[in-house]
Amino acid sequence: MNFTNVFGKLIAFVFLTFGILNLNDPDGIFWVVSYFIIALIPFIAKDRISDKQLRIAAAIFFFIGFLIIVGIG
């Protein structure tokens, strides 16, 4: 097991924990889904998703999060 693999699993565990802690939040469904998707990323095989697809997904999540923060979404 190399450092990248261990670090990825640690990040996945942290975001999974964040998702579980947001289950009782009034607008938690968005955050729970977001955190769980982020937690799944380290388990996706490198040959199944390209860097370009990952960057596009990250940009979409950033944009949606920005809209929620400023109160538009």
C-alpha positions in Angstrom: 0.0 0.0 0.0 1.6 3.3 -1.1 1.1 6.8 0.4 -1.3 7.9 -2.3 -3.6 4.9 -1.7 -3.6 5.4 2.1 -4.1 9.2 1.8 -7.0 8.6 -0.6 -8.7 6.2 1.8 -8.2 8.7 4.7 -9.8 11.5 2.7 -12.6 9.2 1.7 -13.2 8.3 5.4 -13.2 12.0 6.4 -15.8 13.0 3.8 -17.9 9.9 4.6 -17.9 11.1 8.2 -18.8 14.6 7.1 -21.7 13.2 5.2 -23.0 11.2 8.1 -22.7 14.2 10.4 -24.9 16.2 8.0 -27.8 13.8 8.0 -29.6 15.9 10.6 -29.0 19.2 8.8 -32.2 20.9 7.3 -30.5 21.2 3.9 -28.4 18.1 4.5 -29.5 16.1 1.4 -27.3 18.3 -0.9 -24.3 18.1 1.4 -24.7 14.4 2.2 -24.8 13.5 -1.5 -21.9 15.8 -2.2 -19.7 14.4 0.6 -20.6 10.8 -0.4 -19.6 11.4 -4.1 -16.3 13.0 -3.0 -15.8 10.0 -0.7 -16.2 7.6 -3.6 -13.6 9.3 -5.8 -10.5 7.5 -4.3 -12.2 4.2 -5.0 -12.8 4.9 -8.7 -10.3 3.1 -10.9 -7.9 5.5 -12.7 -8.8 3.8 -16.0 -12.6 4.5 -15.6 -12.4 8.3 -15.2 -10.1 10.7 -16.9 -8.5 13.8 -15.3 -10.6 15.9 -17.7 -13.9 14.3 -16.4 -12.7 14.7 -12.8 -11.9 18.4 -13.4 -15.3 19.0 -15.0 -17.1 17.3 -12.0 -15.0 19.4 -9.6 -15.9 22.6 -11.4 -19.6 21.7 -11.4 -19.5 21.0 -7.6 -17.6 24.3 -7.0 -20.2 26.3 -9.0 -23.1 24.7 -7.2 -21.5 25.2 -3.8 -20.8 28.8 -4.7 -24.4 29.4 -5.7 -25.5 27.9 -2.4 -23.1 30.0 -0.4 -24.2 33.3 -1.9 -27.9 32.3 -1.5 -28.9 31.8 -5.1 -29.4 28.0 -5.0 
